């Protein structure tokens, strides 16, 4: 009888233990549902460069960590690779291909479960991100740089234009109209790239203008600009400089603005400007300044086409 009682209680205890385990498993299985909708909010592209993508989101109370994944297609479930960041509200992917399209998603992790995924979006659609360009469309292709651009005034045959006199000068990219401007390589020309920079005269309004057409239109225009020096009284005391950027599709007979005027407001900064375009016709560009007392420097003009 004692042996039977021991066996009886042994089996009853084992059954109770198993029931308890299954009960706990059922409860644990229900836990993810509690957190499924507790997803990261304001998931966004916070920064990008030629080789990196930085994503950020709002802090979630109770989350122990976040999993951040990089994908190559918006339908893909295989990340390249997967990262978990603890107690942070942003993550930077580095070492990326500058012209490859990526998608990014984030979920919040809790002690016993994880939330649904939230994607970085652009206009409510899963965003395709290229490190070099930021958000791009699904059919976006990297623009192609025109031959002999960027034009940075470094390569030149014969005598360069070295005074405000003269109308034009010829470079590998083509002939540029340069009234009231010339090229300078002095060490005080701080905002130039390389040895040479183009400087525009003070107290006059003038344009640096292509005297040629780019035959395949343009999908992107960019250039650097700023004051000529940080020491000359004209540059220091003559700000702001108003900068105008225009294009022509009829051989320079009429010009259209590419947007609001730009301004140079400090001698400390080298400015950079780019315009995404959809110009299919042959096109030429010009960059001008107002009659500011300060002098404008322009360098590394780049034009791309599809």
PyMOL commands that set and color helices and strands:
alter all, ss='L'
color gray80, all
select helices_A, chain A and resi 2-35+233-237
alter helices_A, ss='H'
color red, helices_A
select strands_A, chain A and resi 44-49+52-56+65-71+82-85+90-93+101-109+118-119+121-122+125-126+128-130+134-136+144-145+168-171+174-178+181-184+197-200+206-210+218-227+241-248+256-257+262-264+271-279+284-289+296-305
alter strands_A, ss='S'
color yellow, strands_A
deselect
rebuild
show_as cartoon
